Amino acid sequence: MTTSTVPAWGRYGRLLAQRLLQAALVALLVGTLCFFMTRMLPGDMAYRIAAGRYGYDMVTSAAADAVRLELGLDRPWLAALGDWWGRLLRLDLGVSQVTAQPVAREIAWQLGPTLRLSLLAMTFSLLIGPTLGVLAGLKPGGLLDRATLAVSTVLRALPSFLLGLVLVLVFSVKLGVLPAAGHDDHGSIMLPALTLALGMAAVSCRVARDAMVQVRGSAYFAFALTKGLNLRQALLRHGLRNVAAPVVAYLGVQLVYLVEGVVLVETIFAWPGIGHALVHAIFGRDVPMIQGTALVLGLMFVLFNALVDAACAFIDPRRRA
Amino acid sequence: MTTMHSLSSDDFLDLASARRRPNRAQLAGILLLVVIALFALFGPWLVDIDPARQQLERFLEAPSLAHPLGFDQLGRSMLARLAHGTQLSLALALVSVLSAALPGTLLGLLAAWRGGWFERVLAAIADAVLALPGLLLVLLLAAFAPGGFWPLYVGISLALWVEYFRVVRAASRILLASPHVEAARLLGFGPVHIVRRHLLPELLPRLFTLMRFGFAGAVLAMSALGFVGVGLQPPTPELGVMMIEMLPYYGEAPWLVGAPVLLLFLTLLGLLLLSPERDA
């Protein structure tokens, strides 16, 4: 190995550094956009923040002036932008202008549901997509192959919010087996998770299928069969790891779909997560909440990406170099 | 699965097959898109009913020969609204894709040509934009002026240009270092000739793929935001807005919500079928 001079942690370290840089870029981008958002909202910012802090009926011009002085709202915008970044760096996300609660506390409430939903969706998608893909790839051109191709094409052309609607119509309205929305009911996570999972499975199924076809045509797989392993053994010992590599690598691309989907799917299913909160913060023009939720969603995206990196390196030793 | 940034290297592997005659799936895709494009272009003119005109006594009227999609809950002609909505979606998608593709391609070419700090600064900006999923960026910009057309347009173009920049830059760097380009340079041909004769023919199929994805992403982003209520606002005849407006009447008049859903689905399906992918 020509890379043996680099210690193992160095390679992971570089990957980690890349992701940390990405996290910093997310914070910079979201923070700057939200700073200009506050500047461009109509009305006097000091009054608005004072109203958020003390309640709308408690706002006096003295309170507004105190806020103005404290936050330096009368200072030039470049200095104010510096302050804004400074607060973000100290993880001070401010106070929601709608609920008057610290943004961090609101988000701590919402993070759990969002993580549970995304992880369940990813698990479902990995159970459905690659399994069907491997089975389809064992017999290219067969019935299952053609059927999964047709279904996957339809699912890929169906946006997540419409897929969610279709699932609600089938499972809640027609069959009445799963709740259509909400959070408390038993099983209410199923439909939003399935919505996201099916959208992702539609793609990972085809990726796994193509990888399986390639594995079947490979020399090492032919050798495994020739030396006397049956199909099942050859698949378990030699096939699956090679199918898993592209599927997991493709997961990185699918994370975009997952995070975007979380925003839409949480909103239509009234799932009390961060995506739902982001859309509602936009309704309410609650800039601190917009910033906090967009930031956490962006960081979640970076974190999942880092996990996919690690999984790729774990599955495929060639990628560790 | 359609997203704002959903490209993989797979989408570029079929350059050879792209030059072959279109297969059946591609023909179906072309046919779908031509019909939808014609509907968007001439529909509003052919239907010739104001999409905002209310005839309250006709609310939820069932489809008839004169009004093939009937009337919505406020007695507005559904066909007229669908035609205007389609025109709006396709126009926004086309304009944002073009405003992303032109600067993206030019900057990609320049970055590959110039190299140095110019390339590094642009690459850093591109990384910053890609650090966030595209729809989040569009949402953040939409928050500047909820309900406005401009933030949507700016947001979508801003999210999309990066793809062109990265693909063009990566491909051009390889092409610029290749022997035939070097030969052309040594023969004294200028940059315009080299770009036109040697780079563009190689880049065009990839640009076409990007535009297909970008177009789908733009149509999707607009309707998704309209659907959850942070995009364009009623009474604008926009596909996503129409879906969420008609959803409560699903029981009595399923065609009202069905029409914009089907149109969006067929548009995305048409774009998907265009791909030179194996057998899709």
Chai-1 contact restraints between the chains, C-beta under 6 A:
chainA,res_idxA,chainB,res_idxB,connection_type,confidence,min_distance_angstrom,max_distance_angstrom,comment,restraint_id
A,Q22,B,A131,contact,1.0,0.0,6.0,A-B,restraint_1
A,L25,B,A128,contact,1.0,0.0,6.0,A-B,restraint_2
A,L25,B,A131,contact,1.0,0.0,6.0,A-B,restraint_3
A,V26,B,A131,contact,1.0,0.0,6.0,A-B,restraint_4
A,V26,B,L132,contact,1.0,0.0,6.0,A-B,restraint_5
A,L29,B,A128,contact,1.0,0.0,6.0,A-B,restraint_6
A,L29,B,L132,contact,1.0,0.0,6.0,A-B,restraint_7
A,L33,B,L140,contact,1.0,0.0,6.0,A-B,restraint_8
A,M37,B,F144,contact,1.0,0.0,6.0,A-B,restraint_9
A,T153,B,A280,contact,1.0,0.0,6.0,A-B,restraint_10
A,R156,B,M1,contact,1.0,0.0,6.0,A-B,restraint_11
A,R156,B,L272,contact,1.0,0.0,6.0,A-B,restraint_12
A,A157,B,F265,contact,1.0,0.0,6.0,A-B,restraint_13
A,A157,B,L268,contact,1.0,0.0,6.0,A-B,restraint_14
A,A157,B,L269,contact,1.0,0.0,6.0,A-B,restraint_15
A,A157,B,L272,contact,1.0,0.0,6.0,A-B,restraint_16
A,L158,B,F265,contact,1.0,0.0,6.0,A-B,restraint_17
A,P159,B,L220,contact,1.0,0.0,6.0,A-B,restraint_18
A,F161,B,A224,contact,1.0,0.0,6.0,A-B,restraint_19
A,F161,B,F227,contact,1.0,0.0,6.0,A-B,restraint_20
A,L162,B,V261,contact,1.0,0.0,6.0,A-B,restraint_21
A,G199,B,M1,contact,1.0,0.0,6.0,A-B,restraint_22
A,A202,B,M1,contact,1.0,0.0,6.0,A-B,restraint_23
A,V203,B,M1,contact,1.0,0.0,6.0,A-B,restraint_24
A,V253,B,S8,contact,1.0,0.0,6.0,A-B,restraint_25
A,V256,B,T3,contact,1.0,0.0,6.0,A-B,restraint_26
A,V256,B,H5,contact,1.0,0.0,6.0,A-B,restraint_27
A,V256,B,P133,contact,1.0,0.0,6.0,A-B,restraint_28
A,Y257,B,M1,contact,1.0,0.0,6.0,A-B,restraint_29
A,Y257,B,T3,contact,1.0,0.0,6.0,A-B,restraint_30
A,V259,B,P133,contact,1.0,0.0,6.0,A-B,restraint_31
A,E260,B,T3,contact,1.0,0.0,6.0,A-B,restraint_32
A,E260,B,P133,contact,1.0,0.0,6.0,A-B,restraint_33
A,E260,B,L135,contact,1.0,0.0,6.0,A-B,restraint_34
A,L264,B,A224,contact,1.0,0.0,6.0,A-B,restraint_35
A,T267,B,V228,contact,1.0,0.0,6.0,A-B,restraint_36
A,V279,B,V228,contact,1.0,0.0,6.0,A-B,restraint_37
A,V279,B,V230,contact,1.0,0.0,6.0,A-B,restraint_38
A,I282,B,A143,contact,1.0,0.0,6.0,A-B,restraint_39
A,I282,B,V230,contact,1.0,0.0,6.0,A-B,restraint_40
A,I290,B,A143,contact,1.0,0.0,6.0,A-B,restraint_41
A,A294,B,L136,contact,1.0,0.0,6.0,A-B,restraint_42
A,A294,B,L140,contact,1.0,0.0,6.0,A-B,restraint_43
A,G298,B,L132,contact,1.0,0.0,6.0,A-B,restraint_44
A,F301,B,P133,contact,1.0,0.0,6.0,A-B,restraint_45
